[in-house]
């Protein structure tokens, strides 16, 4: 329970390892431990008692207010649902789309833990679709995400144009951070419009992918709406 040591100069050290029973329960009191000490100097000796006073101390209870600021978030998910997303993800028994769905659900739960969250969902393959006509609650987003299927080619132009259009829908949270995620597993092989615009006729020409003028339009949209945007490559086939 405890050790007491003393040196030849009379300096002592007391170390308590476990609690001791005090005579008065549920109260702060002092328990006295009386330890015999013998002093020898040559043929002379003397005895004394060393008293160790153990105070039964209790923590002080104070009232404290903690102001926790919640962070609300509008999350735009632009998700690749092309045919290549049906391939098995390396090291798993799931498709890349299934892994992406689980990751998005985990992501939305994390934002929901920090505050309220609203979700806008845009999918793309050969063409792009805005899922729903409003910003989803988390539960609505989960239901929509689970129903997605993979198939088709890969078009980057149309989903960015749709994301710009979809952002202004009803249901977006006010005074919230805005974050977008563009998730794809493959390089684009279809474009829309021309090299100067994200919209227009679908084609296989020089507009495949995002050109400098189109990138500028996307950046302007992000800056205007204070959106932090992430592009995530899934797998190893995207360069």
Secondary structure, DSSP 8 states (H G I E B T S, - for coil): -EEEEE-TTS-EEEEE-S----SSTTS--EEEEEEEEEEEETTEEEEEEEEEEEE-----------------EEEEEEEE-SGGGGSB-TTSSSBHHHHHHHHHHHHHHHHHHHS-EEEEEEEESSSEEEEEEEEE-HHHHHHHHHT----S--BSHHHHHHHHHHTTSBT--SS-EEEEEEEESS---BEES-TT-S-SSEESSTTSS--HHHHHHHHHHHHHTTEEEEEEE-SSS--
